[in-house]
């Protein structure tokens, strides 16, 4: 059980680099899918567009996606450190 939990936590910490927004995420986000919205938030965060990232994270978090809530909180905490 402990190894499974550790693996799950590590799988959420992966850093992803994209050249363009993933098409699957764009299609899912257009349909209102919270996972697609969260993935677009991650894309824009990796590109340094924190305003757009926050908007997508917010939309996904508002739909109840816990990972998006966490990502939004992390993004806001990072922004607070630099103000």
C-alpha positions in Angstrom: 0.0 0.0 0.0 2.8 2.4 0.9 4.6 1.8 -2.3 1.5 2.4 -4.4 0.8 5.8 -2.7 4.4 6.8 -3.2 4.2 5.9 -6.9 1.0 7.8 -7.3 2.5 10.9 -5.7 5.6 10.7 -8.0 3.5 10.3 -11.1 1.8 13.7 -10.4 5.1 15.5 -10.1 6.3 14.9 -13.7 7.5 17.9 -15.6 6.1 18.0 -19.1 7.4 20.2 -21.9 5.2 20.9 -24.9 6.0 22.8 -28.2 2.3 23.7 -28.7 -0.9 23.1 -26.7 -1.8 19.4 -26.9 -4.7 19.0 -29.3 -6.4 16.5 -27.1 -6.4 19.0 -24.3 -7.8 21.8 -26.5 -10.6 19.5 -27.6 -11.4 18.4 -24.1 -11.2 22.0 -22.8 -13.6 23.2 -25.5 -16.0 20.5 -24.3 -15.7 21.7 -20.7 -13.7 18.7 -19.5 -11.8 19.6 -16.3 -8.8 17.4 -17.2 -8.4 19.2 -20.5 -8.7 22.5 -18.8 -6.0 21.5 -16.2 -3.7 20.3 -19.0 -4.0 23.6 -20.8 -3.2 25.3 -17.6 -0.1 23.2 -17.2 0.9 24.0 -20.8 0.5 27.8 -20.3 2.3 27.6 -17.0 5.3 25.9 -18.6 5.3 28.6 -21.3 5.4 31.3 -18.6 1.9 32.7 -19.3 0.7 32.6 -15.7 -2.4 34.6 -16.3 -3.8 32.1 -18.9 -2.6 29.2 -16.7 -4.5 30.5 -13.7 -7.6 31.0 -15.8 -7.6 27.4 -17.0 -6.7 26.0 -13.6 -9.5 28.1 -12.1 -12.1 26.7 -14.6 -11.0 23.1 -13.9 -10.9 23.7 -10.1 -14.4 25.2 -10.3 -15.6 21.9 -11.8 -14.2 20.0 -8.8 -10.9 18.6 -10.1 -8.6 18.3 -7.1 -5.4 18.4 -9.1 -6.4 21.7 -10.7 -7.2 23.1 -7.2 -3.7 22.1 -6.1 -2.1 23.5 -9.3 -3.9 26.8 -8.9 -2.9 27.1 -5.2 0.7 26.4 -6.1 0.6 29.0 -8.9 -0.9 31.6 -6.6 1.7 30.8 -3.9 4.5 31.2 -6.4 3.1 34.6 -7.5 2.8 35.7 -3.9 6.5 35.0 -3.4 7.5 37.4 -6.1 5.3 40.3 -5.2 
